[in-house]
Amino acid sequence: IFLGLSVFTSPIPWEVLFGKGASLHNKRELSQPGQYLTEEKVTLVGPKREIAGVSILGPARPETQVELSFTDARTLGVDAPVRESGDVAGSAGCKLVGPCGEVEIAEGVIVAKRHIHFTPDEAAAAGVADKEIVSVKIANDQRTTVFGDVVIRVSEKFAPAMHVDTDDANAAGIGNGFKVKILR
């Protein structure tokens, strides 16, 4: 399970946010091959409030995407829809503020759908297919939780991992590294 509030990078003007000649610096690798957390952070600004110290994930995506929990969206005052990663058309916008300037995005703010990454072989072994919707049981000593509406995502580029937002993780009393059981 991966938790987080994040901004996925895109061809936005980095020099505006971080200064002339700016580039992203890999702080550490993430669960998915080739993806990383950057040293750079931004502040998200919405109509109600702001959230400082938000991590940026690389590498650059085709479009800027800000993944929030419902709690974070309410804090900012934005109406972020629940979407699969990359499905940002018609979603909420916000302002990104870096140490050197700011950029307003008209859309790209979403609450990411719960999902599980699999390689094709792992998906076959688990008996699931790409884009299938499943339920997932998470059992721990304090609180057993079943999440519905979990999207299966299959690609040779993936490593096995379930991604939920901070609200879901807190409700279930879980953190990174918990095991899950797919229910039919």
Salt bridges, closest charged atoms under 4 A:
GLU40 OE2 - HIS25 ND1 2.49
GLU84 OE1 - LYS131 NZ 2.91
ASP87 OD1 - ARG83 NH1 3.61
GLU102 OE2 - LYS95 NZ 3.28
GLU132 OE2 - ARG184 NH1 2.70
ASP168 OD2 - ARG114 NE 2.64
